[in-house]
Each structure stands twice: as structure tokens, then as C-alpha cells.
Amino acid sequence: MPSSSLTVEITVPNFGTIGYQIPNQLSSQQQQDLNDWYDVLEQNWLDGQQYYSDRYLYDDKI
């Protein structure tokens, strides 16, 4: 295995093991894509927290 990559294996039930390599050094575009993806994930999580927080507040008033 080359030292410039990281091998990740994921075991999926009834399917086996999926292996793929992630390079340690990402290009600037790959890094930006990863950052954008994480930002969207984080925003979706925060939106979900806000939604359920509002729901609980609303339910308490009924």
C-alpha cells in the first residue's frame, strides 16, 4: 500500500467488505468540495435541531 493513501474498509451486511483509498493530500478543489459537503451536513443538522426544539416548545404550550 502506498504511503500516500489511506485504505478504508466498510463491512456491509449481506454484501461483504468494500475497500477504497483516500489520498492523504487532497487537491484544493477536493478540499473545498469536502468543506462544502461538511458545511451542508452541519447546516442540515442545525436546522433539524432548531426544528425539533421549536416542536417541543410548541407541544409544551398545548
N, CA and C atoms as an extended XYZ file, in Angstrom:
186
Properties=species:S:1:pos:R:3:atomname:S:1:resname:S:1:resid:I:1 pbc="F F F"
N         0.851       -1.191        0.000 N   MET     1
C         0.000        0.000        0.000 CA  MET     1
C         0.885        1.238        0.000 C   MET     1
N         0.672        2.158       -0.937 N   PRO     2
C         1.488        3.372       -0.952 CA  PRO     2
C         1.221        4.227        0.283 C   PRO     2
N         2.265        4.901        0.732 N   SER     3
C         2.128        5.697        1.954 CA  SER     3
C         1.304        6.956        1.727 C   SER     3
N         1.007        7.268        0.464 N   SER     4
C         0.276        8.496        0.168 CA  SER     4
C        -1.233        8.305        0.223 C   SER     4
N        -1.675        7.146        0.674 N   SER     5
C        -3.121        6.942        0.727 CA  SER     5
C        -3.509        6.186        1.981 C   SER     5
N        -4.761        6.290        2.312 N   LEU     6
C        -5.331        5.607        3.468 CA  LEU     6
C        -6.402        4.667        2.947 C   LEU     6
N        -6.350        3.413        3.343 N   THR     7
C        -7.353        2.453        2.890 CA  THR     7
C        -8.455        2.338        3.931 C   THR     7
N        -9.670        2.483        3.472 N   VAL     8
C       -10.829        2.387        4.354 CA  VAL     8
C       -11.641        1.177        3.927 C   VAL     8
N       -12.011        0.354        4.882 N   GLU     9
C       -12.865       -0.788        4.574 CA  GLU     9
C       -14.167       -0.662        5.337 C   GLU     9
N       -15.247       -0.863        4.645 N   ILE    10
C       -16.569       -0.800        5.253 CA  ILE    10
C       -17.222       -2.160        5.066 C   ILE    10
N       -17.697       -2.755        6.147 N   THR    11
C       -18.382       -4.039        6.055 CA  THR    11
C       -19.885       -3.796        6.007 C   THR    11
N       -20.501       -4.277        4.946 N   VAL    12
C       -21.937       -4.100        4.752 CA  VAL    12
C       -22.611       -5.457        4.924 C   VAL    12
N       -23.625       -5.549        5.780 N   PRO    13
C       -24.305       -6.836        5.964 CA  PRO    13
C       -24.820       -7.391        4.634 C   PRO    13
N       -24.645       -8.688        4.441 N   ASN    14
C       -25.115       -9.393        3.248 CA  ASN    14
C       -24.468       -8.898        1.959 C   ASN    14
N       -23.384       -8.178        2.079 N   PHE    15
C       -22.751       -7.665        0.861 CA  PHE    15
C       -21.252       -7.894        0.864 C   PHE    15
N       -20.642       -7.928        2.052 N   GLY    16
C       -19.199       -8.118        2.098 CA  GLY    16
C       -18.490       -6.837        2.496 C   GLY    16
N       -17.225       -6.765        2.139 N   THR    17
C       -16.405       -5.615        2.523 CA  THR    17
C       -16.080       -4.768        1.305 C   THR    17
N       -16.299       -3.481        1.442 N   ILE    18
C       -15.974       -2.538        0.383 CA  ILE    18
C       -14.700       -1.823        0.805 C   ILE    18
N       -13.708       -1.802       -0.054 N   GLY    19
C       -12.465       -1.111        0.263 CA  GLY    19
C       -12.180       -0.034       -0.766 C   GLY    19
N       -11.735        1.104       -0.317 N   TYR    20
C       -11.316        2.139       -1.249 CA  TYR    20
C       -10.251        2.988       -0.579 C   TYR    20
N        -9.518        3.729       -1.368 N   GLN    21
C        -8.398        4.501       -0.843 CA  GLN    21
C        -8.708        5.990       -0.853 C   GLN    21
N        -8.301        6.647        0.212 N   ILE    22
C        -8.454        8.090        0.321 CA  ILE    22
C        -7.051        8.691        0.336 C   ILE    22
N        -6.729        9.548       -0.616 N   PRO    23
C        -5.395       10.150       -0.603 CA  PRO    23
C        -5.223       11.066        0.610 C   PRO    23
N        -4.023       11.057        1.170 N   ASN    24
C        -3.766       11.930        2.315 CA  ASN    24
C        -3.745       13.394        1.904 C   ASN    24
N        -3.214       13.653        0.716 N   GLN    25
C        -3.131       15.031        0.235 CA  GLN    25
C        -4.247       15.269       -0.776 C   GLN    25
N        -5.207       16.089       -0.402 N   LEU    26
C        -6.293       16.414       -1.318 CA  LEU    26
C        -5.908       17.636       -2.135 C   LEU    26
N        -6.396       17.683       -3.367 N   SER    27
C        -6.203       18.897       -4.149 CA  SER    27
C        -7.061       19.996       -3.528 C   SER    27
N        -6.782       21.231       -3.888 N   SER    28
C        -7.530       22.339       -3.295 CA  SER    28
C        -9.021       22.222       -3.637 C   SER    28
N        -9.327       21.731       -4.849 N   GLN    29
C       -10.737       21.575       -5.229 CA  GLN    29
C       -11.396       20.469       -4.413 C   GLN    29
N       -10.681       19.366       -4.205 N   GLN    30
C       -11.230       18.282       -3.389 CA  GLN    30
C       -11.451       18.751       -1.958 C   GLN    30
N       -10.503       19.530       -1.440 N   GLN    31
C       -10.636       20.036       -0.077 CA  GLN    31
C       -11.841       20.958        0.030 C   GLN    31
N       -12.039       21.797       -0.992 N   GLN    32
C       -13.179       22.714       -0.991 CA  GLN    32
C       -14.487       21.938       -1.070 C   GLN    32
N       -14.515       20.909       -1.918 N   ASP    33
C       -15.717       20.079       -2.031 CA  ASP    33
C       -16.038       19.416       -0.697 C   ASP    33
N       -14.983       18.923       -0.021 N   LEU    34
C       -15.177       18.278        1.268 CA  LEU    34
C       -15.694       19.277        2.296 C   LEU    34
N       -15.134       20.479        2.291 N   ASN    35
C       -15.590       21.521        3.215 CA  ASN    35
C       -17.040       21.898        2.945 C   ASN    35
N       -17.385       22.044        1.660 N   ASP    36
C       -18.760       22.393        1.298 CA  ASP    36
C       -19.721       21.301        1.745 C   ASP    36
N       -19.328       20.041        1.518 N   TRP    37
C       -20.176       18.914        1.910 CA  TRP    37
C       -20.395       18.916        3.416 C   TRP    37
N       -19.319       19.168        4.166 N   TYR    38
C       -19.433       19.180        5.626 CA  TYR    38
C       -20.300       20.342        6.095 C   TYR    38
N       -20.149       21.504        5.452 N   ASP    39
C       -20.960       22.669        5.829 CA  ASP    39
C       -22.442       22.386        5.634 C   ASP    39
N       -22.781       21.736        4.517 N   VAL    40
C       -24.179       21.388        4.248 CA  VAL    40
C       -24.681       20.403        5.298 C   VAL    40
N       -23.848       19.402        5.616 N   LEU    41
C       -24.221       18.414        6.622 CA  LEU    41
C       -24.466       19.085        7.972 C   LEU    41
N       -23.560       19.993        8.339 N   GLU    42
C       -23.674       20.696        9.615 CA  GLU    42
C       -24.920       21.574        9.644 C   GLU    42
N       -25.194       22.265        8.526 N   GLN    43
C       -26.364       23.145        8.477 CA  GLN    43
C       -27.653       22.337        8.562 C   GLN    43
N       -27.682       21.193        7.884 N   ASN    44
C       -28.863       20.330        7.962 CA  ASN    44
C       -29.089       19.852        9.391 C   ASN    44
N       -28.000       19.527       10.085 N   TRP    45
C       -28.113       19.068       11.474 CA  TRP    45
C       -28.636       20.190       12.355 C   TRP    45
N       -28.083       21.395       12.165 N   LEU    46
C       -28.528       22.540       12.964 CA  LEU    46
C       -29.994       22.862       12.681 C   LEU    46
N       -30.386       22.782       11.410 N   ASP    47
C       -31.786       23.021       11.055 CA  ASP    47
C       -32.683       22.004       11.739 C   ASP    47
N       -32.233       20.752       11.790 N   GLY    48
C       -33.007       19.706       12.456 CA  GLY    48
C       -33.132       19.977       13.940 C   GLY    48
N       -32.045       20.418       14.566 N   GLN    49
C       -32.093       20.732       15.993 CA  GLN    49
C       -33.081       21.858       16.259 C   GLN    49
N       -33.045       22.870       15.400 N   GLN    50
C       -33.947       24.013       15.571 CA  GLN    50
C       -35.397       23.578       15.380 C   GLN    50
N       -35.631       22.732       14.380 N   TYR    51
C       -36.982       22.258       14.096 CA  TYR    51
C       -37.555       21.509       15.294 C   TYR    51
N       -36.778       20.561       15.825 N   TYR    52
C       -37.293       19.776       16.948 CA  TYR    52
C       -37.399       20.606       18.212 C   TYR    52
N       -36.502       21.566       18.382 N   SER    53
C       -36.581       22.470       19.524 CA  SER    53
C       -37.888       23.258       19.457 C   SER    53
N       -38.212       23.776       18.275 N   ASP    54
C       -39.460       24.525       18.097 CA  ASP    54
C       -40.667       23.630       18.327 C   ASP    54
N       -40.596       22.400       17.864 N   ARG    55
C       -41.707       21.470       18.048 CA  ARG    55
C       -41.973       21.226       19.531 C   ARG    55
N       -40.894       21.005       20.300 N   TYR    56
C       -41.068       20.748       21.729 CA  TYR    56
C       -41.652       21.964       22.428 C   TYR    56
N       -41.194       23.142       22.057 N   LEU    57
C       -41.728       24.360       22.667 CA  LEU    57
C       -43.220       24.488       22.345 C   LEU    57
N       -43.561       24.183       21.097 N   TYR    58
C       -44.956       24.286       20.680 CA  TYR    58
C       -45.817       23.258       21.415 C   TYR    58
N       -45.321       22.019       21.503 N   ASP    59
C       -46.085       20.957       22.156 CA  ASP    59
C       -46.312       21.257       23.630 C   ASP    59
N       -45.335       21.906       24.272 N   ASP    60
C       -45.483       22.221       25.690 CA  ASP    60
C       -46.611       23.211       25.939 C   ASP    60
N       -46.902       24.026       24.938 N   LYS    61
C       -47.913       25.071       25.128 CA  LYS    61
C       -49.327       24.554       24.915 C   LYS    61
N       -49.445       23.388       24.312 N   ILE    62
C       -50.787       22.852       24.019 CA  ILE    62
C       -51.418       22.313       25.294 C   ILE    62
